[in-house]
Amino acid sequence: MSSTKPGRNKPCPCGSGYKYKFCHYAIDTTKPERPTKNIFNISSEGHELLYSLMNISRQADIPLHELCMENGLYYFKDITIAQWEKITESFAKDSSSTMKLLQNAWEETNDAEYFNRMLENCSNISPLIKKREKTISQIVTSHFSEMYEIAIPASFMVIEGLFREYNNISFEANQGISYKINLEPYENTMLYADMSATLYFTKFLNKLMTGKPGDTSIHRNPVMHGADNEFPTKRNSLLLLLTIFEFARLETSLKLWPPKPETKDGKHFLNGYEIKMRENFNPK
Ligand SMILES: [Zn+2]
């Protein structure tokens, strides 16, 4: 198998005309080990079905992850199912407009209400987010006031702080940071979609948080050292906000999984945490 495996950037052997990584790569290479731990307390048929569904969902997203990586971005999942359908449909026909559609979807879906509600939900669950709640709230305000000069450097500060604390990297020791997320808990709880997403997220972050002057996409070092004067754009600012919230999502997902929803006195709870839901949302 490995000797005949095509190169990721070579045409897929199925003849679709797509690069292998955008086509059968996900199906050929990413099936995880079946977990032995059955945390769901369901029948073996139910366990089997759940496992297949998780695999299907993860495999469907891998080509989009690859496409985003090729464009120096991360495939943020903060889009609606309707947008996701439109994007995957376009991707199957012609991938050239997919990045544009994805960026439009991110802009459309992620309004101030979304970020503020997510911030409240995540602060409620994660002490790492709670500690930075005020800063993140001011970043959201700056972003939606088009103050990208303020929002972007502050976002880099939050991202670095989150990862230093998450990975116990002290500032005094002046250790280099690796923007890593521990995969083991996701494997144990069968959150395979998050597991493969974190691998892409790690790659994206390590690229985003370094960089040299003259780079065409946004990177931490040229911005924070004053060498990049082109950085204050809406797109860059949104990208960093989504990066903060992707970390928040990963940081909280394990505490919310497997979900045990509850409604009491008109309030919604997930595994004991109060969760504010989106209301009256009608994206185009
Ligand atoms: Zn193929």
Boltz pocket constraint, residues with backbone or C-beta under 6 A from the ligand:
constraints:
  - pocket:
      binder: B
      contacts: [[A, 12], [A, 13], [A, 14], [A, 15], [A, 16], [A, 20], [A, 23], [A, 24], [A, 25]]
      max_distance: 6.0
